[in-house]
């Protein structure tokens, strides 16, 4: 009888060790997949064609190369940390309240904000479409001051228009059919 009670903690400890080992292997497999994904992004970026004689300062390959390199460097850093034995601790529980259901009004406003881009870009242009998207999403997620959300959304729309539309030469319409009078 004493051997059964003495063996129970050992079995529990070995089960916990197996679970921890399994979690570590899963984490390393995930990071390995991220390394493979990063290499795939870098290889496929080389196939992006840029027009000969293009006068753009930045070509179409700049952002994919930057994303691929950042993904590769960060995933290799995590992989090296894991090989040295540094793993994160699993969370004890979720930070959700199971007593409350889904908040459908903010979810609907958020979905409508994303869907609004289909309507607003052709009629208002990219900067104003992004303004509506950002302001709607911010308000749905709990922004206190609507005018700050609108100003930040407008700034994001203008900056992305300048960077991607002007520097990279992507086709982002600065104005739409209703705002063509602006003359940009």
C-alpha positions, 0 to 999 in steps of 0.5 A: 500500500505504501508503494502505491501512494509513493508511486502516485506523485512520481506518475503525476510528476512524469505526466507534468514533465511530459506535458511540459516537454510536449509544449516545448516541442510544439513551441519549437515546431511553431517557431520553425514554421515561422523560419520557413515562412520567412524564408519563403517570403524572402524567396518569393519576393525575388519574383516580384517584377518591377518595370524596367526604368522605373523612377520610383525611389522605393520599389515594390520589393521593399516592404516584402523584403523588410517584412521577411527580414524582420520575421526571419530575425525575430523567429531565429532569435526566439528559436535560439532562446528556446534552444538555450532553454528559455520558454514562456510560461503558460497562462493560468486562465483567460481574461474573459468573463464567461457570464457575458455574451458577445457584444454584438453592437461593437462587433457590428460597428467594427464589421461595418467600418471595414466594409465601408472601405468598399464604398468610401474609396471609390466615392471619397478616395483613400485618405477619407476612406481610411479616416472613416475606417479608423474612426469607426473602429476606434469608437467601436473599441471604446475611444472616448473622444470621437474627434481625436479618432477622426484626426488620427484616422485622417493623419493615417490616411494621408501618410499612407497615401503619401508613402504608398501612393506617392513613394511606392507608386501604388494605385491608391486614389487620393480622391473619389467621384464625390471629392474630385473637386479637391484637385489632388 
